[in-house]
Amino acid sequence: MSIASILLPDFSLILLGVILMRITRWGSEFWAGLEKMVYYVLFPALLFYSTSRTPLDFSATGRLIQAALLLVLGGVAMGWLAKPLFKVGPMSFESALQTAFRFNSYMALAIAYRLGGENGTSMMALIIGFAVPLCNMAAVHALVHKSGGLAKELAKNPLLLATASGVLFNLSGLPMPEVAGVLLSRMGNASIALGLILVGAGLRLSGLSEGKAMSTYFIAVKLLAMPALAMLLGRLFGLPWLQLQILVMFGALPTASSAYVLAARLGGNAPLVAFIISAGTLVSIATLPLWLYLSR
């Protein structure tokens, strides 16, 4: 398929979210409740279903997972290296830092399916399962400068729990009941569409009162430096074509909206993070096709 046909349905759903947010009066409670249902129920169902039914071959995917984790660490390093460059208010840099390496899981799985079908979805689900704890640890450490309570937060993370449970179920060799498989499949399909609509509904391009240069830097790291590093790592690890595309796409994803939630919960500069997420998502409309083209 052409790159346009791969990305157009997903960006169209994001646009639909933008339109619905502006023309309806459903209220913030509706959108917040919908996001909770997707994050805590529907999306974990997709991760469990993807990792539980596809044959696991870590000899084939091990290098992909290693490259993905090195990529996340590279994003963390590029973020912290810029701290002496920007003089901003308290907690502003620490809040924005996470936008250099956190990723939008909804877009990740949607595009992975378009690239490689169920095989691509399973690869991305494994990457998410390994990368989410690392991203959360780096983000929380930046905001609180300590790891207290981090283990508890990871232990109840629905994405991590769903992926780990799916892998364990897969390794157990137990058959997936047909009814359960159909149910999980339909829940997973709903999570992708609703998740992308929520990305559009959450776009915010106001509230940037400081840190314009810093915001530009973090967007550039996430959408330019990260996918370039992903391509380099993929070549060094000798990844097959589909795995290389999955890794480069993973590096080129915009930041997850959960970065805003974390900044708000831990007393950071939430409006700044919301702007970076929104601006990065819009810029990725141009950069994601470019990186997919270069990784062909």
Secondary structure, 3 states (H helix, E strand, C coil): CCHHHHHHHHHHHHHHHHHHHHHCCCHHHHHHHHHHHHHHHHHHHHHHHHHHHCCCCHHHHHHHHHHHHHHHHHHHHHHHHCHHHCCCCCCHHHHHHHHHCCCCHHHHHHHHHHHHHHHHHHHHHHHHHHHHHHHHHHHHHHHHCCCCCHHHHHHCCHHHHHHHHHHHHHHHCCCCCHHHHHHHHHHHHHHHHHHHHHHHHCCCCCCCCCCHHHHHHHHHHHHHHHHHHHHHHHHHCCCCHHHHHHHHHHHHCCCCCHHHHHHHHCCCCHHHHHHHHHHHHHHHHHHHHHHHHHCC
